Amino acid sequence: MYMHIKRASSLLLLTGLLVTGCTKQKGFGYGTDNVPSKAITVQNANDYRPDPTITVSLSGPGTITITLSLAATSGRTIKEITHVAASTTYSKIQGSTGFYNAAPIAGSGTTVTFTTSLTEYLSKFPSPPNPAPKVNTELANRFYFLVTLDDNSTVITFPVRILVVA
């Protein structure tokens, strides 16, 4: 009898531990699509591949314009783009050197615009070793932005792809 009570108590304890240990996790995790409340979006994105994508004409002026926007409902405004990095990974924007731009770019309300050109991009990332731009291909490096808000909090944006068109 004592053995049955001991076994039943052990099963009851194990069941209790499993039930309390199996609760839904909150916050970010694998397979979630959580976006922070202060998310910066690319207002003039032509496509999402899956990141926001801007097009630049190979035969035209070659101007690359990226307009970043913060939702008006966030209660914040954009102070500046503090750093711009062009890289294949986030590590460049998280560093302290090697940025694409030298000076901050002032924001206006909930938007800020970054402008560069295909010529400037190619002067900073010459071909070779980087591949020369071709029609219907993306530039090798994506643009990453460190945006400072009016309360001095910072947001790193999703990478922005640049698609070369005719």
C-alpha positions as CSV (number, residue, x, y, z in Angstrom):
1,M,0.0,0.0,0.0
2,Y,2.8,2.4,0.9
3,M,4.4,1.7,-2.5
4,H,1.2,2.7,-4.3
5,I,0.9,6.0,-2.4
6,K,4.5,6.8,-3.1
7,R,4.1,6.1,-6.8
8,A,0.8,8.1,-7.0
9,S,2.4,11.0,-5.2
10,S,5.4,10.9,-7.6
11,L,3.0,10.9,-10.6
12,L,1.0,13.8,-9.2
13,L,4.2,15.8,-8.5
14,L,5.5,15.1,-12.1
15,T,2.2,16.1,-13.6
16,G,2.1,19.3,-11.6
17,L,5.7,20.2,-12.7
18,L,4.8,19.5,-16.4
19,V,1.7,21.6,-16.3
20,T,3.4,24.6,-14.7
21,G,6.4,24.3,-16.9
22,C,4.4,24.3,-20.1
23,T,3.2,27.9,-20.3
24,K,3.1,30.0,-23.4
25,Q,6.2,32.2,-23.7
26,K,5.7,35.9,-24.2
27,G,7.9,38.2,-26.3
28,F,10.0,37.4,-29.3
29,G,10.9,33.9,-30.3
30,Y,11.3,31.6,-33.2
31,G,8.6,32.0,-35.8
32,T,7.2,35.2,-34.5
33,D,6.4,38.3,-36.5
34,N,6.6,40.8,-33.7
35,V,7.3,44.3,-34.7
36,P,8.4,46.9,-32.0
37,S,6.0,49.7,-31.3
38,K,8.6,52.2,-32.6
39,A,9.1,50.4,-35.9
40,I,10.7,52.4,-38.7
41,T,9.3,51.5,-42.2
42,V,10.5,52.4,-45.7
43,Q,7.9,54.7,-47.0
44,N,9.0,54.5,-50.7
45,A,9.7,50.7,-50.9
46,N,8.8,49.3,-54.4
47,D,8.8,45.7,-53.2
48,Y,9.6,43.4,-50.3
49,R,12.0,40.7,-51.2
50,P,11.5,40.0,-48.1
51,D,13.2,43.2,-47.0
52,P,12.1,46.6,-48.3
53,T,13.5,47.1,-51.8
54,I,14.2,50.4,-53.6
55,T,14.9,50.5,-57.3
56,V,17.6,52.5,-59.0
57,S,18.0,53.0,-62.8
58,L,21.2,52.0,-64.4
59,S,20.5,54.1,-67.5
60,G,19.0,57.1,-65.6
61,P,20.5,59.5,-63.1
62,G,21.2,56.6,-60.6
63,T,19.7,58.4,-57.6
64,I,19.0,56.2,-54.6
65,T,16.4,57.7,-52.3
66,I,15.3,56.0,-49.1
67,T,12.5,57.6,-47.0
68,L,12.2,56.2,-43.5
69,S,9.0,56.7,-41.6
70,L,7.8,56.3,-38.0
71,A,4.2,55.7,-37.3
72,A,2.5,58.9,-36.0
73,T,0.8,56.7,-33.3
74,S,4.2,56.0,-31.7
75,G,4.2,59.3,-30.0
76,R,7.8,59.9,-31.0
77,T,9.5,61.9,-33.8
78,I,12.7,61.1,-35.7
79,K,15.6,63.3,-34.6
80,E,18.2,61.9,-37.1
81,I,19.7,59.1,-39.0
82,T,22.8,58.8,-36.9
83,H,24.6,56.2,-39.0
84,V,24.2,54.5,-42.4
85,A,26.0,51.3,-43.2
86,A,26.2,49.4,-46.4
87,S,27.0,45.8,-45.8
88,T,25.9,42.2,-46.1
89,T,25.2,41.9,-42.4
90,Y,24.0,43.9,-39.4
91,S,27.4,43.9,-37.8
92,K,28.6,47.0,-39.6
93,I,25.7,49.2,-38.2
94,Q,26.4,47.8,-34.7
95,G,30.0,48.8,-34.8
96,S,31.6,52.2,-34.3
97,T,33.5,52.7,-37.6
98,G,33.2,52.2,-41.3
99,F,29.9,53.9,-41.9
100,Y,28.6,54.9,-45.4
101,N,27.9,58.5,-44.3
102,A,30.1,60.8,-42.3
103,A,27.5,63.1,-40.7
104,P,24.0,62.6,-39.2
105,I,21.0,63.3,-41.4
106,A,18.4,65.4,-39.6
107,G,14.8,64.2,-39.5
108,S,11.6,66.1,-39.9
109,G,8.7,65.0,-37.7
110,T,8.1,61.3,-38.4
111,T,10.2,61.0,-41.6
112,V,13.7,61.3,-42.7
113,T,15.2,60.8,-46.2
114,F,18.6,59.4,-47.1
115,T,19.9,60.1,-50.6
116,T,22.9,58.7,-52.4
117,S,23.7,57.7,-55.9
118,L,24.8,54.6,-57.8
119,T,28.1,56.5,-58.6
120,E,28.8,57.2,-54.9
121,Y,28.0,53.6,-54.0
122,L,30.4,52.3,-56.7
123,S,33.1,54.7,-55.5
124,K,32.8,53.2,-52.0
125,F,32.4,49.6,-53.2
126,P,34.3,49.4,-56.6
127,S,34.1,46.6,-59.1
128,P,36.1,44.4,-58.7
129,P,36.1,43.0,-56.0
130,N,32.4,43.7,-55.8
131,P,30.2,42.7,-58.8
132,A,29.3,45.4,-61.2
133,P,25.7,46.4,-61.2
134,K,23.5,44.6,-63.8
135,V,19.8,45.1,-64.7
136,N,17.4,43.0,-62.5
137,T,20.0,42.3,-59.9
138,E,20.4,43.7,-56.4
139,L,23.5,45.5,-55.2
140,A,25.8,43.3,-53.2
141,N,25.4,45.4,-50.0
142,R,22.2,46.4,-48.2
143,F,21.7,49.6,-46.4
144,Y,21.2,49.6,-42.6
145,F,20.2,52.7,-40.6
146,L,20.7,53.6,-37.0
147,V,17.8,56.1,-36.3
148,T,17.8,58.3,-33.2
149,L,14.3,59.4,-31.9
150,D,13.5,62.6,-30.1
151,D,13.9,60.9,-26.7
152,N,17.4,59.7,-27.7
153,S,16.3,56.1,-28.0
154,T,17.7,54.3,-31.1
155,V,16.2,52.0,-33.6
156,I,18.1,49.8,-36.2
157,T,15.9,49.4,-39.3
158,F,15.3,46.4,-41.4
159,P,17.9,46.1,-44.2
160,V,17.0,48.0,-47.4
161,R,17.8,46.3,-50.7
162,I,18.6,48.1,-53.8
163,L,17.4,46.6,-57.1
164,V,19.0,47.8,-60.3
165,V,16.6,48.3,-63.2
166,A,17.0,49.4,-66.8
